[in-house]
Amino acid sequence: MSDTILALYQYVMKNDLFLQYIDDPEEYQSNLTCAQAARDRLQALLNAPAKKELELFLDMKTVADSLELEAAFTSGLAVGLRLLRLV
């Protein structure tokens, strides 16, 4: 991701501009809340080594999800720019 696209991506994410493109923001927020509650419940059931493994897994999943989201943002921007050239 180029510096310009990265800056645009960070701006969009920091200012929650992506929320206007979510079909159901309430459902999105509800899912976030439920996921955090489920994570907290699961952590409460685990012993220390298992909690550490869970955190490692969640950290790796977060990185993978972030890379996927950045790629989707970049490809969406690229497609949008190509469409503008057709007009």
C-alpha positions as CSV (number, residue, x, y, z in Angstrom):
1,M,0.0,0.0,0.0
2,S,1.5,3.4,-1.0
3,D,1.9,6.1,1.6
4,T,-1.0,8.1,0.0
5,I,-3.4,5.2,0.1
6,L,-2.3,4.2,3.6
7,A,-3.0,7.8,4.8
8,L,-6.4,7.7,3.2
9,Y,-7.2,4.3,4.7
10,Q,-6.1,5.4,8.2
11,Y,-8.2,8.6,7.9
12,V,-11.3,6.5,6.9
13,M,-10.8,4.1,9.8
14,K,-9.9,6.7,12.4
15,N,-12.9,8.8,11.6
16,D,-15.3,5.8,11.2
17,L,-16.2,6.9,7.7
18,F,-16.6,3.2,6.7
19,L,-19.7,3.0,8.9
20,Q,-21.8,4.9,6.4
21,Y,-21.3,2.0,4.0
22,I,-22.4,-0.7,6.4
23,D,-26.0,-1.7,5.5
24,D,-27.0,-2.1,9.1
25,P,-24.8,-0.2,11.6
26,E,-26.9,-1.4,14.6
27,E,-26.3,-5.0,13.6
28,Y,-22.6,-4.3,13.2
29,Q,-22.4,-2.7,16.6
30,S,-24.4,-5.6,18.1
31,N,-22.0,-8.1,16.7
32,L,-19.0,-6.3,18.0
33,T,-20.5,-6.2,21.5
34,C,-21.5,-9.9,21.4
35,A,-18.1,-10.9,20.1
36,Q,-16.3,-9.0,22.9
37,A,-18.7,-10.6,25.5
38,A,-18.1,-14.1,24.1
39,R,-14.3,-13.5,24.2
40,D,-14.5,-12.4,27.8
41,R,-16.6,-15.5,28.7
42,L,-14.2,-17.8,27.0
43,Q,-11.2,-16.2,28.7
44,A,-12.8,-16.7,32.0
45,L,-13.1,-20.4,31.4
46,L,-9.4,-20.9,30.3
47,N,-6.3,-21.5,32.4
48,A,-3.3,-19.2,31.9
49,P,-1.5,-21.2,29.1
50,A,-4.8,-21.5,27.2
51,K,-5.5,-17.8,27.6
52,K,-2.0,-17.1,26.2
53,E,-2.7,-19.3,23.2
54,L,-6.1,-17.6,22.7
55,E,-4.5,-14.2,22.7
56,L,-1.8,-15.3,20.3
57,F,-4.5,-16.7,18.0
58,L,-6.6,-13.5,18.2
59,D,-3.5,-11.3,17.6
60,M,-2.6,-13.3,14.5
61,K,-6.2,-13.2,13.3
62,T,-6.4,-9.4,13.8
63,V,-3.3,-9.0,11.7
64,A,-4.7,-11.2,8.9
65,D,-8.0,-9.4,9.0
66,S,-6.3,-6.0,8.9
67,L,-4.2,-7.1,5.8
68,E,-7.4,-8.3,4.1
69,L,-9.2,-5.1,4.9
70,E,-6.4,-3.0,3.6
71,A,-6.3,-5.0,0.4
72,A,-10.0,-4.7,0.0
73,F,-9.8,-0.9,0.5
74,T,-7.0,-0.6,-2.0
75,S,-8.8,-2.7,-4.6
76,G,-12.0,-0.8,-4.1
77,L,-10.2,2.5,-4.6
78,A,-8.4,1.1,-7.7
79,V,-11.7,-0.1,-9.2
80,G,-13.3,3.3,-8.5
81,L,-10.5,5.1,-10.2
82,R,-10.7,2.9,-13.2
83,L,-14.5,3.5,-13.5
84,L,-13.9,7.2,-13.3
85,R,-11.6,6.9,-16.4
86,L,-14.5,5.3,-18.3
87,V,-16.8,8.3,-17.7
